[in-house]
Amino acid sequence: MRNTHEIRNYFHNNTLKTCLICNICEANYPIDTNLTNLKNHFAKYYKQEFHLAMTKNEERRKQIKKINYIQRRENEKTKDKNSLTIQNNEISIIQIPKPVQIENFNENDYITKKKQLKLVKLVKLYYH
C-alpha cells in the first residue's frame, strides 16, 4: 500500500488521468502536482477540512510509527531462521545464515599466534 497523505483523498483523477480534480469545487491541477500545492488549496479555501485532514494524517502517521516500533521489537525477539521485517507497509524476508561446522580441521594448516610472531621476527631480521 502506498503511503499517501490524507489531503489526496479530497482529489480524484479525470478520466484521462491527466488532472487532479478537487472533490468539493472541481478545481483542476496537473496530475504531477506536488502535495504542497494541494495543501495550499485546502488551507486557502477549506480551512475546516484542511485541519481535519491534517489531524487525520498525523494520527495515521503516529499509528504507523507505533506499529513499526512494535514489529521491530518483535522481530528482534524472534530467533527464527527466517524473520519478517515490515517497513513502510512492505514485507521483506530476511534470511539468517546457518552456522557452518568445519570438518576435517587440521591444526597444521594454520599458524598459531606464537609461530606467527616468530615468523615476523625472522622476516624482519632477514630484511634488515
C-alpha positions in Angstrom: 0.0 0.0 0.0 1.3 3.4 -0.9 1.8 5.8 1.9 -0.4 8.8 0.7 -1.4 11.9 2.5 -4.9 12.4 3.7 -5.3 15.6 1.5 -5.1 13.4 -1.6 -8.4 11.7 -0.6 -10.1 15.0 -1.4 -9.0 14.8 -5.1 -9.7 12.4 -7.9 -8.3 11.8 -11.4 -10.1 12.8 -14.5 -10.9 10.0 -17.0 -7.7 10.6 -19.0 -5.7 10.6 -15.7 -4.0 13.9 -16.7 -5.5 16.1 -14.0 -6.4 16.0 -10.3 -9.8 17.4 -9.6 -10.9 18.8 -6.2 -14.0 16.8 -4.9 -15.5 20.0 -3.5 -15.0 22.8 -6.0 -13.7 20.8 -9.0 -10.5 22.9 -9.3 -8.1 21.3 -11.7 -4.4 20.6 -11.1 -1.9 18.7 -13.3 -1.6 15.1 -12.3 2.0 15.6 -11.1 1.1 18.5 -8.8 3.0 18.2 -5.5 1.4 17.8 -2.2 2.2 21.3 -1.0 0.0 22.9 -3.8 -2.9 20.6 -2.8 -2.5 21.5 0.8 -2.3 25.2 -0.1 -5.6 24.9 -2.0 -7.3 23.4 1.0 -5.7 25.7 3.5 -7.0 28.7 1.5 -10.5 27.6 0.6 -11.5 24.9 3.0 -9.9 25.6 6.4 -12.0 23.2 8.4 -11.5 20.3 6.0 -7.8 21.2 5.9 -7.4 20.9 9.7 -9.4 17.7 9.8 -7.2 16.1 7.1 -4.0 17.3 8.8 -5.2 15.8 12.1 -6.2 12.5 10.5 -2.9 12.3 8.7 -0.9 13.0 11.9 -2.9 10.3 13.7 -2.3 7.8 10.9 1.4 8.7 10.9 1.6 8.0 14.6 -0.2 4.7 14.3 2.2 3.6 11.5 5.2 4.6 13.6 3.8 2.7 16.6 3.1 -0.4 14.6 6.6 -0.3 13.0 8.1 0.1 16.5 6.2 -2.9 17.9 7.0 -5.0 14.9 10.7 -4.1 15.1 10.8 -5.2 18.8 9.0 -8.4 18.0 11.5 -9.1 15.1 14.4 -8.5 17.5 13.0 -11.1 19.9 12.4 -13.6 17.2 15.3 -16.0 16.8 13.9 -17.9 13.8 15.9 -19.0 10.8 13.8 -16.6 8.7 12.2 -13.4 10.1 9.8 -11.0 8.5 10.5 -7.3 8.6 7.8 -4.7 7.9 8.8 -1.2 6.9 6.7 1.4 5.3 3.9 -1.3 4.9 6.2 -3.6 2.8 7.1 -7.1 4.0 10.5 -8.5 3.2 12.1 -11.8 4.3 15.5 -11.7 6.0 17.3 -15.0 5.8 19.8 -15.5 8.7 22.7 -17.7 7.5 23.1 -21.1 9.2 26.2 -21.7 11.2 28.8 -23.8 9.4 30.7 -26.5 11.0 34.2 -27.1 9.7 35.0 -30.8 9.2 38.5 -32.3 8.8 40.1 -29.5 10.8 43.9 -29.8 10.6 45.9 -27.8 13.0 48.9 -28.0 10.7 47.1 -25.9 8.1 47.0 -22.9 10.5 49.8 -20.9 12.2 49.4 -20.2 15.9 50.0 -16.7 17.2 53.3 -17.8 18.7 54.5 -19.2 15.4 53.3 -16.1 13.6 55.3 -13.8 15.9 58.4 -15.9 15.3 57.9 -15.7 11.6 57.5 -11.9 11.7 60.8 -11.6 13.7 62.6 -13.8 11.2 61.3 -11.7 8.3 62.4 -8.5 10.0 65.9 -9.9 10.7 66.3 -11.1 7.1 65.3 -7.7 5.5 67.3 -5.5 8.0 
